[in-house]
Amino acid sequence: MTNPEPTIRVNVDVTNPGQFFACCGLLELADRLWPESEGWFEGNPMSSKFCIWAPNGNGSLKVLLETAHKCEFDVGDSSDEKTDGDEERAGPVDPIIITSPVQMILDWWSEKSIKPWAGSMKERLIFRAMLRAISIDAPDPFNVEQAVSDPSTDGAATDRRSRKKKPKKREPFYFDSRRGSKSHPRDSGWSPDTHNMEHKCAPAVEALCFIGLQRCRPMPTERPNTSRYTVWKEHLPVNVIAPVVSGIVPVPRSVTYEFINFFRTGERKHKAFGEAKRLDR
């Protein structure tokens, strides 16, 4: 089949690394639900869409978002005790094993150059909170923003006054460059993290990017914390996009972007994906 019509279209800003890799995450889920699905990008940087074609007329954005929303895995120790965040002394990465409704193993954050969070942040709890916060009916999921908390559970622990504890607020991973551009103290004159300020984020971007980075990694450059990724416009299945995204395999009409995973705190532990710039070749 040549250039099939897409069954799914999603608005995307290809200069936003979080949104780009979230598209890779959508295609990852689509392939597991509808094998042989294909994905590609249409339009220009100012008005782009990510397209997915699924065989036999299958496929809908709602099903993809619902699948992500329902992902189940072991969160391990859910206590909120702080760790020192010392990345040098951290042990081996414990993978996240998604068991339902699809099966997947995630452990990409052992590659620290693209890992934006520090050791004091519990990736399992953040990931679960972002997944559960996805709006499954959203036609434009990457632009749905909200404050995110842990999912509520029946029989939650109570305080001394026998009132249920409020679900803990969860900060994002900072994949979304819109969030990253507002996160450095120099942007507001103080550190939002230090003052425990609550901000909205796009849970679909954060959760789906976390999935997409397992297969598709940006290519590191000679400059510290700077990486590249390639936006493709040909119809491709998920099993071939990794070398295309990294730029190892050239594809006609593709465009390469470069972004910085910059430090967003004075302690130089927490990072954020910055807006990507197009590279002219």
LOSE-513768 format. One record per atom (N, C-alpha, C, O): x, y, z. Coordinates in steps of 0.2 Angstrom, whole numbers, padded with zeros to 4 digits, always signed. Example, Ala and Ser with C-alpha at 12.3 -4.5 7.8 and 13.67 -1.06 7.14 Angstrom:
! residues 2
+0066-0028+0039/+0062-0022+0039/+0066-0016+0039/+0071-0017+0042/+0064-0011+0035/+0068-0005+0036/+0064+0000+0039/+0067+0006+0040/
This chain:
! residues 281
+0004-0006+0000/+0000+0000+0000/+0004+0006+0000/+0009+0007+0004/+0003+0011-0004/+0007+0017-0005/+0003+0023-0002/-0003+0024-0004/+0006+0027+0003/+0003+0033+0006/-0004+0032+0008/-0009+0035+0005/-0006+0027+0012/-0013+0027+0014/-0015+0033+0018/-0011+0036+0021/-0022+0034+0018/-0025+0039+0022/-0024+0038+0029/-0026+0032+0031/-0022+0043+0033/-0022+0041+0041/-0029+0040+0044/-0034+0043+0042/-0029+0036+0049/-0035+0035+0053/-0035+0039+0059/-0040+0040+0062/-0029+0042+0061/-0028+0046+0067/-0024+0052+0065/-0019+0051+0062/-0026+0058+0067/-0022+0064+0066/-0021+0068+0073/-0026+0068+0076/-0015+0070+0075/-0014+0073+0081/-0010+0080+0080/-0005+0080+0076/-0013+0085+0082/-0009+0092+0082/-0002+0091+0086/-0002+0088+0091/+0003+0093+0083/+0010+0093+0086/+0014+0098+0084/+0014+0101+0079/+0018+0101+0089/+0023+0106+0088/+0030+0102+0088/+0032+0100+0093/+0032+0101+0082/+0038+0097+0081/+0045+0100+0084/+0050+0097+0084/+0044+0107+0085/+0050+0110+0089/+0050+0109+0096/+0054+0111+0100/+0045+0105+0099/+0044+0103+0106/+0046+0096+0106/+0043+0092+0105/+0052+0095+0109/+0055+0088+0110/+0050+0083+0113/+0049+0077+0111/+0046+0086+0118/+0042+0082+0122/+0036+0079+0118/+0034+0073+0118/+0033+0084+0114/+0028+0082+0109/+0030+0077+0104/+0027+0073+0102/+0036+0078+0101/+0039+0074+0096/+0039+0067+0098/+0037+0062+0095/+0043+0066+0104/+0043+0059+0107/+0037+0056+0109/+0036+0050+0110/+0032+0060+0111/+0026+0058+0113/+0022+0055+0107/+0019+0050+0107/+0023+0058+0101/+0021+0055+0095/+0024+0048+0094/+0020+0043+0092/+0030+0047+0095/+0033+0041+0095/+0030+0036+0100/+0029+0030+0098/+0028+0038+0105/+0025+0034+0110/+0018+0032+0108/+0016+0026+0109/+0014+0036+0104/+0008+0035+0101/+0008+0029+0096/+0004+0024+0096/+0014+0030+0092/+0015+0025+0087/+0017+0018+0090/+0015+0013+0088/+0020+0018+0096/+0022+0012+0099/+0016+0008+0102/+0015+0002+0101/+0011+0012+0105/+0005+0009+0107/+0001+0007+0101/-0002+0001+0101/+0001+0011+0096/-0003+0009+0090/-0001+0002+0087/-0005-0002+0085/+0006+0001+0087/+0008-0005+0084/+0007-0011+0088/+0005-0017+0086/+0006-0010+0095/+0004-0016+0099/-0003-0017+0099/-0005-0023+0100/-0007-0012+0097/-0014-0014+0097/-0016-0016+0090/-0021-0020+0089/-0013-0013+0085/-0015-0014+0078/-0008-0015+0074/-0006-0011+0071/-0005-0021+0074/+0001-0023+0071/+0001-0020+0064/-0004-0021+0060/+0007-0018+0062/+0009-0015+0055/+0006-0008+0054/+0006-0006+0048/+0004-0005+0060/+0002+0002+0059/+0008+0006+0057/+0014+0004+0058/+0007+0012+0053/+0012+0016+0051/+0011+0023+0054/+0005+0025+0055/+0016+0027+0054/+0016+0034+0057/+0020+0039+0053/+0025+0037+0050/+0018+0045+0052/+0022+0050+0049/+0020+0057+0051/+0014+0058+0054/+0024+0062+0049/+0022+0069+0051/+0020+0073+0044/+0023+0072+0039/+0015+0077+0045/+0013+0081+0039/+0013+0089+0041/+0013+0090+0047/+0014+0093+0036/+0013+0100+0038/+0020+0103+0039/+0025+0100+0038/+0020+0109+0041/+0026+0113+0043/+0027+0114+0050/+0022+0112+0054/+0033+0117+0052/+0034+0117+0060/+0029+0121+0063/+0027+0120+0069/+0026+0126+0060/+0021+0130+0063/+0014+0127+0063/+0009+0129+0067/+0013+0122+0059/+0006+0119+0059/+0007+0111+0057/+0006+0110+0051/+0009+0107+0061/+0011+0100+0060/+0005+0096+0063/+0002+0097+0068/+0005+0090+0060/+0001+0084+0063/+0005+0078+0062/+0008+0077+0058/+0004+0074+0067/+0006+0067+0067/+0001+0062+0065/-0005+0063+0068/+0002+0058+0060/-0003+0054+0057/-0001+0047+0059/+0004+0045+0058/-0007+0043+0060/-0006+0036+0061/-0011+0032+0056/-0017+0034+0056/-0009+0027+0052/-0013+0023+0049/-0013+0016+0052/-0008+0013+0053/-0019+0013+0053/-0020+0007+0056/-0023+0002+0051/-0028+0004+0047/-0021-0004+0050/-0024-0008+0045/-0031-0010+0046/-0033-0010+0052/-0034-0012+0041/-0041-0014+0041/-0046-0009+0044/-0051-0011+0047/-0044-0003+0043/-0049+0002+0046/-0049+0003+0053/-0053+0006+0056/-0044+0000+0057/-0044+0000+0064/-0041+0007+0066/-0038+0010+0062/-0042+0008+0073/-0038+0014+0075/-0042+0020+0077/-0046+0022+0073/-0041+0022+0083/-0044+0029+0085/-0040+0032+0090/-0037+0028+0094/-0040+0038+0090/-0036+0042+0095/-0038+0040+0102/-0034+0040+0107/-0045+0040+0103/-0047+0038+0110/-0045+0032+0112/-0043+0031+0118/-0045+0027+0108/-0042+0020+0110/-0035+0020+0112/-0033+0017+0117/-0031+0024+0109/-0024+0025+0111/-0023+0028+0117/-0019+0026+0122/-0027+0034+0118/-0026+0037+0125/-0029+0033+0130/-0026+0033+0136/-0034+0029+0129/-0037+0025+0134/-0032+0020+0136/-0032+0018+0142/-0029+0017+0131/-0024+0012+0133/-0018+0014+0137/-0016+0011+0142/-0016+0020+0135/-0011+0024+0140/-0013+0025+0147/-0010+0024+0152/-0019+0027+0147/-0022+0029+0153/-0023+0023+0158/-0022+0024+0164/-0024+0017+0155/-0025+0011+0159/-0019+0007+0160/-0019+0002+0164/-0013+0009+0158/-0007+0005+0159/-0005+0004+0166/-0006+0008+0171/-0004-0003+0167/-0003-0005+0174/+0004-0008+0175/+0007-0011+0171/+0007-0006+0181/+0014-0008+0182/+0015-0008+0190/+0011-0004+0193/+0020-0011+0192/+0022-0011+0199/+0025-0004+0201/+0031-0002+0198/+0022+0000+0206/+0025+0006+0207/+0030+0006+0213/+0034+0010+0214/+0031+0000+0216/+0036-0001+0221/+0034+0002+0227/+0028+0003+0229/+0039+0005+0231/+0039+0009+0237/+0035+0015+0235/+0039+0020+0232/+0029+0017+0238/+0026+0023+0236/+0027+0028+0241/+0023+0033+0241/+0031+0027+0246/+0032+0032+0251/+0036+0038+0248/+0039+0038+0243/+0035+0044+0251/+0038+0050+0249/+0044+0052+0252/+0045+0058+0252/+0048+0048+0255/+0054+0050+0258/+0059+0052+0253/+0060+0049+0248/+0062+0058+0255/+0067+0061+0250/+0073+0057+0250/+0075+0055+0255/+0076+0056+0244/+0083+0054+0244/+0088+0060+0242/+0085+0065+0241/+0094+0058+0243/+0099+0064+0241/+0100+0065+0234/+0103+0070+0232/+0097+0061+0230/+0097+0063+0223/+0104+0062+0220/+0106+0065+0214/+0109+0058+0223/+0115+0058+0221/+0116+0052+0215/+0115+0046+0216/+0116+0055+0209/+0116+0051+0203/+0122+0046+0203/+0122+0041+0200/+0128+0048+0206/+0134+0044+0205/+0133+0038+0209/+0136+0033+0207/+0130+0038+0215/+0129+0033+0219/+0123+0029+0218/+0122+0024+0221/+0119+0031+0213/+0113+0027+0212/+0114+0020+0209/+0119+0019+0205/+0110+0015+0211/+0111+0008+0209/+0109+0007+0201/+0107+0012+0198/+0108+0001+0199/+0106+0000+0193/+0099+0002+0192/+0095+0002+0197/+0097+0004+0186/+0090+0006+0185/+0085+0000+0185/+0086-0005+0182/+0080+0001+0189/+0075-0005+0189/+0070-0003+0184/+0066+0002+0184/+0069-0007+0179/+0064-0006+0174/+0057-0006+0176/+0055-0009+0181/+0053-0002+0172/+0046-0002+0173/+0043-0007+0168/+0044-0007+0162/+0039-0012+0171/+0037-0017+0167/+0029-0016+0166/+0026-0018+0171/+0027-0014+0161/+0020-0013+0159/+0017-0020+0158/+0019-0023+0153/+0012-0022+0161/+0009-0029+0160/+0002-0028+0157/+0000-0034+0155/-0002-0023+0157/-0008-0022+0155/-0010-0015+0153/-0008-0011+0157/-0014-0014+0148/-0017-0018+0143/-0012-0020+0137/-0014-0024+0133/-0006-0017+0137/-0001-0019+0133/+0005-0021+0137/+0005-0020+0143/+0010-0025+0134/+0016-0027+0137/+0022-0023+0135/+0023-0022+0129/+0026-0020+0139/+0031-0016+0138/+0036-0015+0143/+0034-0015+0149/+0043-0015+0142/+0048-0014+0147/+0051-0007+0146/+0053-0006+0140/+0051-0003+0151/+0054+0004+0150/+0060+0004+0155/+0059+0003+0161/+0066+0006+0152/+0072+0007+0156/+0077+0012+0153/+0083+0012+0155/+0074+0016+0148/+0079+0021+0144/+0082+0026+0149/+0087+0028+0146/+0080+0027+0155/+0083+0033+0158/+0090+0031+0161/+0093+0035+0165/+0092+0025+0160/+0099+0024+0162/+0104+0028+0158/+0110+0029+0160/+0101+0030+0152/+0105+0035+0148/+0104+0042+0151/+0099+0046+0149/+0109+0044+0155/+0107+0050+0159/+0108+0057+0155/+0105+0062+0158/+0110+0057+0149/+0111+0063+0146/+0104+0066+0144/+0103+0072+0143/+0099+0061+0143/+0092+0064+0142/+0087+0063+0147/+0081+0063+0146/+0090+0061+0153/+0085+0060+0159/+0085+0067+0163/+0090+0070+0165/+0079+0070+0163/+0078+0077+0166/+0077+0077+0173/+0078+0082+0176/+0075+0071+0176/+0073+0072+0184/+0079+0069+0188/+0084+0066+0185/+0079+0071+0194/+0085+0069+0199/+0083+0063+0203/+0077+0061+0203/+0087+0060+0207/+0086+0054+0211/+0080+0055+0216/+0077+0050+0218/+0079+0062+0218/+0074+0063+0223/+0067+0062+0220/+0062+0063+0224/+0066+0062+0214/+0060+0061+0211/+0058+0054+0209/+0063+0051+0206/+0052+0052+0211/+0051+0045+0210/+0047+0044+0203/+0041+0046+0202/+0051+0041+0198/+0049+0041+0191/+0042+0037+0191/+0038+0038+0187/+0042+0031+0195/+0036+0027+0194/+0029+0031+0196/+0024+0030+0193/+0030+0034+0202/+0024+0038+0204/+0022+0044+0199/+0016+0045+0198/+0027+0047+0197/+0026+0052+0192/+0023+0050+0185/+0018+0052+0183/+0025+0044+0183/+0023+0041+0177/+0016+0039+0178/+0012+0040+0173/+0014+0035+0183/+0007+0033+0185/+0003+0039+0185/-0003+0039+0182/+0005+0044+0188/+0000+0050+0189/-0001+0053+0182/-0007+0055+0181/+0004+0054+0178/+0003+0057+0172/-0001+0053+0167/-0006+0055+0164/-0001+0046+0167/-0005+0042+0164/-0012+0042+0166/-0017+0043+0161/-0013+0042+0172/-0020+0043+0175/-0024+0049+0173/-0030+0050+0173/-0019+0054+0172/-0022+0061+0171/-0024+0062+0164/-0027+0068+0162/-0022+0058+0159/-0023+0059+0152/-0031+0059+0151/-0035+0055+0153/-0033+0064+0147/-0040+0065+0145/-0041+0060+0139/-0039+0062+0134/-0045+0055+0140/-0045+0050+0134/-0050+0053+0129/-0050+0050+0123/-0054+0058+0130/-0059+0060+0125/-0056+0067+0122/-0059+0070+0117/-0050+0068+0123/-0047+0075+0121/-0045+0074+0113/-0041+0070+0111/-0048+0078+0109/-0046+0078+0102/-0039+0081+0101/-0036+0080+0095/-0037+0085+0105/-0030+0088+0105/-0026+0087+0111/-0025+0092+0115/-0024+0081+0113/-0022+0079+0119/-0015+0083+0121/-0014+0084+0127/-0011+0085+0117/-0005+0088+0119/-0006+0095+0121/-0001+0098+0124/-0012+0098+0120/-0013+0104+0123/-0018+0105+0128/-0021+0110+0130/-0019+0099+0131/-0023+0099+0137/-0019+0099+0144/-0015+0094+0145/-0019+0105+0147/-0015+0106+0153/-0019+0106+0159/-0024+0108+0160/-0016+0103+0165/-0019+0103+0171/-0014+0102+0177/-0008+0099+0175/-0016+0103+0183/-0012+0101+0188/-0013+0094+0190/-0019+0091+0189/-0008+0090+0191/-0008+0083+0191/-0007+0080+0198/-0002+0083+0202/-0011+0076+0201/-0010+0073+0207/-0010+0065+0207/-0012+0062+0202/-0007+0062+0212/-0008+0054+0212/-0015+0052+0211/-0020+0056+0214/-0017+0047+0208/-0023+0045+0207/-0026+0043+0214/-0023+0040+0218/-0032+0045+0215/-0036+0043+0222/-0037+0036+0222/-0038+0032+0217/-0037+0033+0228/-0038+0026+0230/-0043+0025+0235/-0043+0029+0240/-0047+0020+0235/-0052+0019+0241/-0048+0016+0247/-0042+0013+0246/-0050+0018+0253/-0047+0016+0259/-0040+0020+0260/-0036+0017+0263/-0040+0026+0257/-0034+0030+0258/-0032+0031+0265/-0037+0032+0269/-0026+0032+0267/-0024+0033+0274/-0027+0040+0276/-0028+0044+0272/-0028+0040+0283/-0031+0046+0285/-0026+0049+0290/-0022+0046+0293/-0028+0056+0292/-0024+0059+0296/-0027+0059+0303/-0032+0055+0304/-0024+0063+0308/-0027+0062+0315/-0034+0064+0316/-0037+0062+0321/-0036+0068+0311/-0043+0070+0312/-0048+0066+0307/-0054+0068+0306/-0045+0060+0305/-0049+0055+0302/-0052+0058+0295/-0057+0056+0293/-0048+0062+0292/-0050+0065+0285/-0045+0061+0280/-0039+0061+0282/-0047+0060+0275/-0043+0057+0270/-0038+0062+0267/-0039+0068+0266/-0032+0060+0267/-0027+0064+0264/-0028+0066+0257/-0030+0062+0253/-0026+0072+0255/-0027+0074+0248/-0022+0071+0244/-0016+0070+0247/-0023+0069+0238/-0018+0066+0234/-0012+0070+0233/-0013+0076+0232/-0006+0067+0233/+0000+0072+0232/+0000+0074+0225/-0001+0071+0220/+0002+0081+0225/+0003+0084+0219/+0010+0081+0216/+0015+0080+0219/+0009+0080+0209/+0015+0077+0206/+0018+0082+0200/+0014+0084+0196/+0024+0084+0201/+0027+0088+0196/+0029+0084+0190/+0030+0078+0190/+0029+0086+0184/+0031+0082+0178/+0038+0081+0177/+0042+0083+0181/+0040+0077+0172/+0047+0075+0171/+0050+0081+0167/+0056+0081+0167/+0046+0086+0165/+0049+0092+0161/+0052+0090+0154/+0057+0092+0152/+0048+0085+0151/+0049+0084+0144/+0046+0090+0139/+0049+0091+0134/+0041+0092+0141/+0037+0097+0137/+0041+0104+0138/+0042+0107+0143/+0044+0106+0132/+0048+0112+0132/+0044+0118+0134/+0047+0123+0136/+0037+0118+0133/+0033+0124+0136/+0034+0125+0143/+0034+0131+0146/+0034+0120+0147/+0035+0120+0154/+0043+0122+0156/+0044+0126+0160/+0047+0119+0152/+0054+0120+0153/+0056+0127+0153/+0061+0130+0156/+0053+0131+0148/+0055+0138+0146/+0053+0142+0152/+0055+0148+0152/+0049+0140+0157/+0046+0144+0162/+0049+0142+0169/+0047+0144+0174/+0054+0137+0169/+0055+0133+0175/+0062+0136+0178/+0063+0134+0184/+0066+0140+0175/+0072+0142+0178/+0071+0148+0182/+0067+0152+0180/+0074+0149+0188/+0074+0155+0192/+0074+0161+0189/+0071+0166+0191/+0078+0161+0183/+0079+0168+0180/+0073+0170+0176/+0072+0176+0175/+0069+0165+0175/+0062+0167+0171/+0058+0171+0176/+0054+0175+0173/+0058+0170+0182/+0053+0173+0187/+0056+0177+0192/+0052+0180+0196/+0062+0176+0193/+0066+0179+0199/+0066+0175+0205/+0070+0177+0210/+0063+0169+0205/+0064+0164+0211/+0063+0157+0208/+0061+0156+0202/+0065+0153+0212/+0064+0146+0210/+0057+0143+0212/+0055+0143+0218/+0053+0141+0207/+0047+0138+0208/+0047+0132+0212/+0043+0130+0216/+0052+0128+0211/+0053+0121+0215/+0054+0123+0223/+0051+0120+0227/+0059+0128+0224/+0060+0130+0231/+0054+0132+0235/+0053+0130+0241/+0049+0135+0231/+0043+0138+0235/+0037+0133+0234/+0032+0135+0235/+0039+0127+0231/+0033+0122+0230/+0027+0124+0227/+0022+0123+0228/+0029+0128+0222/+0023+0131+0218/+0020+0126+0213/+0023+0121+0211/+0013+0126+0212/+0010+0122+0208/+0008+0125+0201/+0006+0130+0201/+0010+0121+0196/+0009+0123+0189/+0005+0118+0185/+0006+0112+0187/+0002+0120+0180/-0001+0115+0176/+0004+0112+0171/+0009+0115+0169/+0003+0106+0169/+0007+0103+0164/+0002+0099+0159/-0004+0098+0160/+0005+0096+0154/+0002+0092+0149/+0003+0085+0150/+0008+0082+0148/-0001+0081+0154/+0000+0074+0156/+0001+0070+0150/+0005+0065+0150/-0003+0071+0144/-0002+0066+0138/+0005+0067+0136/+0008+0062+0133/+0008+0073+0135/+0015+0074+0133/+0020+0070+0137/+0024+0067+0135/+0019+0071+0144/+0024+0069+0149/+0024+0061+0149/+0029+0058+0148/+0018+0058+0149/+0017+0051+0149/+0019+0047+0142/+0023+0042+0142/+0017+0050+0137/+0018+0047+0130/+0025+0048+0128/+0028+0043+0125/+0028+0053+0130/+0035+0054+0129/+0040+0049+0133/+0044+0046+0130/+0038+0048+0139/+0041+0043+0143/+0041+0036+0140/+0046+0032+0140/+0035+0034+0136/+0035+0028+0132/+0039+0029+0126/+0043+0024+0124/+0038+0034+0122/+0042+0035+0116/+0049+0034+0116/+0052+0032+0111/+0052+0037+0122/+0059+0037+0122/+0063+0030+0123/+0069+0029+0122/+0058+0025+0124/+0061+0018+0125/+0064+0016+0119/+0070+0013+0119/+0061+0017+0113/+0063+0015+0107/+0067+0020+0103/+0072+0019+0100/+0065+0026+0104/+0067+0032+0100/+0071+0036+0104/+0069+0040+0108/+0078+0037+0103/+0082+0041+0107/+0085+0047+0103/+0087+0045+0097/+0086+0053+0105/+0089+0058+0102/+0096+0056+0101/+0099+0053+0106/+0100+0059+0096/+0107+0058+0095/+0111+0063+0099/+0110+0069+0098/+0115+0061+0103/+0119+0066+0107/+0124+0069+0102/+0126+0067+0097/+0126+0076+0104/+0130+0079+0100/+0137+0080+0104/+0138+0078+0109/+0142+0084+0101/+0148+0085+0104/+0147+0090+0110/+0151+0090+0114/+0142+0094+0110/+0141+0099+0115/+0137+0095+0121/+0132+0091+0120/+0139+0097+0127/+0136+0093+0133/+0128+0095+0133/+0126+0100+0132/+0124+0089+0135/+0117+0090+0136/+0113+0092+0130/+0107+0094+0130/+0116+0092+0124/+0113+0094+0118/+0112+0088+0113/+0117+0084+0112/+0106+0087+0111/+0104+0081+0107/+0100+0083+0100/+0098+0089+0100/+0100+0079+0096/+0096+0080+0090/+0091+0074+0088/+0092+0069+0091/+0086+0076+0085/+0081+0071+0083/+0079+0073+0076/+0079+0079+0074/+0076+0068+0072/+0074+0069+0065/+0067+0068+0064/+0064+0063+0066/+0063+0073+0061/+0056+0072+0060/+0055+0069+0053/+0058+0072+0048/+0052+0064+0052/+0051+0060+0046/+0044+0062+0043/+0039+0063+0047/+0044+0061+0036/+0037+0063+0033/+0035+0057+0028/+0030+0057+0025/+0039+0051+0028/+0037+0045+0025/+0033+0041+0029/+0034+0041+0035/+0029+0037+0026/+0025+0032+0030/+0029+0026+0033/+0032+0022+0029/+0030+0026+0039/+0035+0021+0042/+0032+0017+0048/+0028+0020+0052/+0033+0010+0048/+0031+0007+0054/+0036+0008+0060/+0041+0010+0059/+0034+0006+0066/+0037+0008+0072/+0044+0004+0072/+0049+0007+0075/+0045-0001+0069/+0051-0005+0070/+0057-0002+0066/+0062-0005+0066/+0056+0003+0062/+0061+0006+0058/+0062+0013+0060/+0067+0016+0057/+0058+0016+0065/+0059+0023+0066/+0065+0025+0070/+0067+0031+0070/+0068+0020+0074/+0073+0022+0079/+0079+0025+0075/+0082+0030+0077/+0082+0022+0070/+0088+0024+0067/+0086+0031+0063/+0090+0035+0061/+0080+0031+0061/+0078+0038+0057/+0078+0043+0062/+0080+0049+0060/+0075+0042+0068/+0074+0048+0073/+0081+0050+0075/+0082+0056+0076/+0086+0045+0076/+0093+0047+0078/+0097+0050+0072/+0102+0053+0074/+0094+0050+0066/+0098+0052+0060/+0103+0047+0057/+0107+0049+0053/+0103+0041+0060/+0108+0036+0057/+0106+0034+0050/+0110+0033+0046/+0099+0034+0049/+0097+0032+0042/+0093+0038+0039/+0088+0040+0042/+0096+0041+0034/+0092+0046+0031/+0086+0045+0027/+0086+0039+0024/+0081+0049+0028/+0075+0048+0024/+0073+0054+0020/+0074+0060+0023/+0071+0054+0014/+0069+0060+0010/+0064+0064+0014/+0059+0062+0017/+0065+0071+0013/+0061+0076+0016/+0061+0076+0023/+0057+0080+0026/+0065+0073+0027/+0065+0073+0034/+0069+0080+0036/+0073+0082+0032/+0068+0082+0042/+0071+0088+0045/+0073+0086+0052/+0070+0083+0056/+0079+0089+0053/+0083+0088+0060/+0082+0094+0064/+0083+0099+0062/+0081+0092+0071/+0081+0098+0076/+0086+0096+0081/+0088+0090+0082/+0088+0101+0085/+0093+0101+0090/+0090+0104+0096/+0087+0110+0096/+0091+0101+0102/+0088+0104+0108/+0093+0103+0114/+0097+0099+0114/+0092+0107+0119/+0097+0106+0125/+0092+0104+0131/+0087+0106+0132/+0095+0099+0135/+0092+0096+0141/+0096+0100+0146/+0101+0098+0149/+0093+0106+0148/+0096+0111+0152/+0095+0110+0160/+0090+0108+0162/+0100+0113+0164/+0098+0113+0171/+0094+0118+0173/+0094+0124+0171/+0088+0116+0177/+0083+0121+0178/+0084+0123+0186/+0079+0127+0188/+0088+0121+0190/+0089+0123+0197/+0097+0124+0198/+0101+0122+0194/+0098+0128+0203/+0105+0130+0205/+0109+0124+0207/+0115+0124+0207/+0105+0118+0209/+0109+0112+0212/+0112+0108+0206/+0116+0104+0207/+0110+0110+0200/+0112+0107+0194/+0111+0099+0194/+0115+0095+0192/+0105+0097+0196/+0102+0091+0196/+0096+0090+0192/+0096+0085+0187/+0091+0094+0192/+0085+0094+0189/+0086+0097+0182/+0089+0103+0182/+0083+0094+0177/+0084+0097+0170/+0077+0098+0167/+0072+0096+0170/+0077+0101+0161/+0071+0102+0157/+0073+0102+0150/+0078+0105+0148/+0069+0099+0145/+0070+0099+0138/+0068+0106+0136/+0063+0109+0137/+0073+0109+0132/+0072+0116+0129/+0069+0115+0122/+0068+0110+0119/+0066+0121+0120/+0064+0121+0113/+0069+0119+0108/+0075+0121+0108/+0067+0115+0103/+0072+0113+0098/+0073+0118+0092/+0068+0122+0090/+0078+0119+0089/+0080+0123+0083/+0081+0119+0077/+0085+0114+0078/+0078+0121+0072/+0080+0117+0065/+0087+0118+0063/+0089+0123+0063/+0090+0112+0061/+0096+0113+0058/+0096+0113+0050/+0093+0109+0047/+0099+0118+0047/+0099+0118+0040/+0105+0114+0037/+0111+0115+0040/+0103+0110+0032/+0109+0106+0029/+0109+0107+0022/+0113+0104+0019/
